[in-house]
């Protein structure tokens, strides 16, 4: 919480910094898609297996997020932490896309979960 608050204290200091940080969010998705593209087209003997793995991962993430949204709609609504604890807003008009989505279960936690290592 202290790290979040320390970073959020910068919000509103500078309109330019606020815009850079908001636009970096878009860049994050572009970098991810670039990495997937490189892995998809990297020519080597593992290409067919790697492509199969990428497709399975994309389908698994999509399915898990759909299940997550269904569970989220069935459970009681919970504010996202940034709204529940009160945060500084950027210096320009900004509307978070997911501000009316319940925070539990977390989408980030859903697609970052992995199965436990096999014992043995």
N, C-alpha and C positions, 0 to 999 in steps of 0.2 A: 504494500500500500504506500509506503514511504517513497519508493522508487517511482511509482505511478504519479504521485502528487508532485514530486520534484520535477518530473518531465512535463507534467501538465501546467506547472507554474510558468513555463515559457510561452504557453498559449496566450495570445493577446498582446504580447510585447511588441511584435512587429508584423505588419500585414504581409510583408514579403516572406518572412519565415513561416507564417501560417500557411500561405499558399504553397510554398515549397514542400512542406510536410504533407499536406493534403494530396498534392500531385505525386509525391513519392509512393503513395499507396497504389496508384495506377501503374507506376513503374515496377513495383513489386510483382504484379501479375504478368507484366510483359517479360520480365526476367525469367519467371517460372516457365512461361510458354516457350521462351527461347531455349531454355535447358531441355525441355521436352522435345522440341524440334531437333536439336542437336542429337539427342539420344535416339530419336526416331530415324534420322537419316545417316547416322554414323556408319560408314561401310566397313564391315568386318564379318567374320564367320558367325558371330553371335547375333547378327541383325534380326533374323526371324524370331528368335527366342526373346530378344529384348523388346521387339514390337508387341509380341504376344503379352509380355509382362506389363508393358505400358497400357495396353488396352484393358487388361484385367484390372489394373490399379485404378484407371479412370472409371470403369464401371462400378467397382467396389466403393469408391469414394462417392460417386453419384447416388448409388443405392443407400449407402449409410446416411447421407445427408437427407434423403427423402424420408427414411425411417426416423431420423432425428427430428425433422420438422413435424411429422405425425405425432411423435411422442410429446414434443413441445406443445402442440395444440391441445393435447389431452390433459396435460398437467396444469396446475394453477400458474398464472402469469407471474413472472418475476422480472423486475426492472434489470436492465443491464447495469453492471457496477458503475460505469461512468455516469449514469443518470441517478443511481441510488445514492452515491456519495457526494454528488455535486461537483462539477468540474468547470473549468474555464472554457469558454467558447472561443473559436477563432474570431478574428477582427472583421471577417466578411460573412455575409449570409451563407450559412452552410446547413444542410439537412442530412443527417446520417441516414443512409438507406435502410438500416435495420433497427431504427429507434423504437419501433412498435413490435419488434419480435421479442419473445421471451428469452431470457438469458440462459435458461436451463431446459434441456441439456445444451451444452456449448457446442456450436458447430466446429470450432477449432479443435476442441478435445475429441470430437467424433472422428474427424479425418486424420488426426495425428495419433490416434490409438493404434497400437500394434498388438498382435497376439504375444503372450508370454513365451519366452524361449522354452524349447522342449527340454524336459528333464531327461537326464540319461547319463 
